Amino acid sequence: MSECSDSYDQCRATADWLLANAQVRPTLGIVCGSGLGGLAEMIKDQQVFKYRDIPNFPQSTVHGHTGQLVFGTLKGKPCVCMQGRFHLYEGYPVQKITLPIRVFKLMGVETLILTNAAGGLNQDYKVGDVMIMKDHINMPGFAGTNPLAGPNDDRFGVRFPCMSDAYDRELRQLAHDVAGELGYSDFMKEGVYCVLGGPSYETIAECRMLQSLGADAVGMSTVHEVIVARHAGIRCFALSLISNRAVMDYDSQEKANHEEVLETSRLRAKQMEKLVSTMVARLEHNNNGF
């Protein structure tokens, strides 16, 4: 339990180190999913810190995840962006995976935007669709894998945090509005994301089960970060890029693969970046959430 019990001191030390070395005090945090690290390239006056150089930080081991923190401004807002995140399948304890989110909180982050690549379970979804996450199913949580397990530190949040409002309604509506203005409505969806442990992709039986439970997309990230962010009072908005269709038919010859995920991400990335940056500009204009 030491991983959890001393996490506040670890996070405080990491946050203090970053604040001492960074030029900006971020109020916006961004987490980039597989192949979607291009959001960080839009940040002005960049200051980059490799994960390996940051005290207490885990290391990203997945292709498509660069493994660095980028500080700067996005549409005039001070922000910090994770180019590459951490996953259960990399072997880290769930508390270590989510340590960066607590560091974000201690640096002053108030709003968190997350992206991921996911498999489409909803039969109306096509490869290249972008799903606004309205809710999630934490499948590992059913077996006790929750980043808040262990002693609760009241300096971060309450023992039993609410999750029925995990994905901010105003930010979701803003995303729909912006998507409409940009002409993106034809590939924008809204649905429920289910997280699994990975790294193997889902079996056909598992996909059928998840669909019957109400999941529209399935992936291996994001949910644990959101749980920790909401525990700490950070507003959350998340987008899933549907990078492959989950195989639901035993007669199908389709197979999920990581190369397809990265290729789909590359093709749609510019539009996702435009959507997020326009949202950030609008948030600044409305003085909403910062």
N, C-alpha and C positions, 0 to 999 in steps of 0.2 A: 504493500500500500504506500510505500515511500514515494512512488511516482506521483501519487495524488496528494499526499499530505504535505509535501514540500513544494507543491506546484506554484503557490502564490509567490513564494520567495524566488523561485526560478523565473517566473514570468516577470516579476518586478525587476529583477536584475537584467533580463533580456531587454525589456522595455526601456529601462534607464540607459543601457548601452546604446540602443538604437537612437533614442532621443538626444543623447550626447553627441552622436555622430551624424545625424540627419539634419538637413537644413529646414525641413518643414515639420509642422505638427499636424498629422493627418486627422481629418474628421470623417473621411470616406475610406473604406477598405474594399478591395476587389480581390477575388480569388479566381484564377483562370484554370479552366479544365483542359482536358486533352486536346492539344492542337489549337487552343484558343488563347495562347499567351500574347497574341498581337494587340490585345487591349493595352498592355503595358507600353507598347510602342507609341501610343497616342499621348502618353504622359510627357509634359514639358518639364524642362530643367531637371532632368533625371539624375538621381543618385542611386547607384545600384550596390546592393550587398549580397554576395554569394551566401547561400545558406550555411556552407561549411565554415564561413568566417563569423557567423553570429553565435554568441554564447547560448548554449542549451538547445539550439535549433536542431530538429531532425534533418535528414538528408533525403532529397527526392531521388528515386531510383528508376522512374518510369520514363520510357521514350515518349517525347511529346511534352514533358514537364521540365522546363529549363532549370529550375532550382535556384531562384534568386528573388529578393525583395527589391521592388522598384519604388522609390519615393519621388514625389514631384507634385505637379498640379494637373488636373484634368478639368478642362473648361473652367479654369480659375479656382477650382476647389482643391485644397491640400489633400493628397491621397497617398495611400500605400497599396501596392499591388503584389500579390503572390503570383509569380510566374512558376507554376508547378505546386501541387499540393501533395498531401500524404494520405495513404490508404491503409486499411486494416491488412490487406494482403501483402503489404511490404514487411509485415512482422512487427510493426510498432504497437505498443499499447494504445488503446483508444484515447487515453488522456494525452499522450505525446502527439498524436495526430492533430489534436485540437488546441495544443499549446499556442500556436500562432494567433488564434482568435482571441485568446485571453491577453496576449501581448498587445494585440490591436486595441482592445478595450483600455488597457492601462496607458496606451499612447494617446488616447482621446478619440478613437473611432466611434462614431455614433450610428452610421449606416453601413451595411455590408451588402455588396453585390457579388453573387457567386455564379459561375457558369460550369456546366459539365457536358459531357457527351453521354448519351443514353440510348438504350435500345427501345424501340417503339413496341409497346404491347397493344395499345389501342389500334384497332384495325383500320381506323380512319386516318391514322398518321402515316405520312410518307417520309422517306429518307430526305433530310434537308429541312424538315419542319422544325420550328423553334417553339418549345413548350414553356410557358410561364408556369412555374411551380406554385400551385395554390395550397398544396398539402403534401405530406409524406407518410410513408409507412416505414418504420425503423425495424426491419426484420431481425437484425442481430439483437436489437433491444428485447425481442421476445424471449431471448435466451440469456438476458442479463448483460449484454454488451452495450453499455450506455456510458458516454463520457462523464456523466455526473455521478456514476456509481462510486461508492467510497465516502469518506467523510466530506460533508459539505463545508465549503469556506464561505461564510456570509459576506466576505469582502467582495466576492464575485456576484452572488445572487442567493435567492431563497432555496430552501431544501427541495420544495416541490413546485418547480416553475410550470406555468401554463404553456401549452403548445397549440391550443386551438387557434391562436392568432400568430403562428410562427412566421407566416409569409404576409408581409404588410399589404393590406388591402389598397391603400392609396397608391403605393408604388406599383402594384399590379395594374391598377386602372390607368396610371400614367403610362405604363408600358403599352397598353392597348391603344391609348390615344396617340402616342408617338408612332407606333407601328402603322396606324391608319394614315397619319400624315406623310410617312415615308413610303407608303405603298407596299407595306410588308404584310398586310392583313391576311393575304391568301396563304401564307405559310406560318402564321402565328396560331398557336393553340394554347389552351390552359388546362392543366390536369394534375394528377397525383403521381409523385415519383416514389418508387420503392428502392431502398438501398439493400444490397446484399454484400456479403463479405468478399466475394471474388477469391482468386483472380480468374478462375474458370468461368466461362460464360454459362448461362442458364440452360438446363435441359428443357426439352419440349414440355414435359410434365410440369416443371417449375414455372415456366412461362404461362401455361394454362391456369395454374393455381393462382399466380399473382394477378392475372387479368380478372379472374373470378372474384378476387378480393377487392377489386376496384382500382388497381394500379394501371396508369396509362403509359408509364415508362419505367425502365429499370436500369440501375447503375450501381456504382461502387463507391460513391463519395457524397459530399455535400451535407447530408442529413446530420452527421455528427457535429459538423462545424456550425450548422444552424442551431442545434440544441444548445451548444455552449454559448453562442452569440445571444440567443434569446434569454438564457439564464443570466447573462450579464447586462441585459437591457438594450442590446443593439438591435436596430431595425434591420430586417432581412428581406432581400429580393433575390430570386434565383431563376436562371434560365437553363433549360436542357436543350441541347441540339440533338435532334433525333438522327443519329449517325448510322443506324442499321435497324432493320425490322427484326424483332424477335421471331425466331422460328416457332411456329405453332402447329405445323402439320407434319406428321410422320412421313409423308410421301415427298416432302420438300427436299431439294438438293442444296438449299441455301445453308451457309455456315457463317457465323459471326467471326470477324477477325479485326485485330487492332489497326491494321493498315487501312481498312475501309473507314474506320472511325476517324483516323487522321486526315484522310483524303476528303471526307465529307466536311470535316471541320475547316479545312483549308478553303473549300469552295464557298462556304457560308460565312466565314469568319468576318469579312469586311462589313457585311450587313449587320451582324451582331454587334460589332464594334460601333457602328454608326448609331444603332438603337440605344446602346448603353450610354454613349457619350452625349447623345441628345437628351436622354433622360437626366443625366447629371447636370447639363446646362439648364434644364427646366427646373430642376430641384433648386438650383442656385437662384433662379429668377423668382421662384415662389417662396424662397427662404423656408423651404419645407423639409424638415428632417435634419437640418444642420444648425 
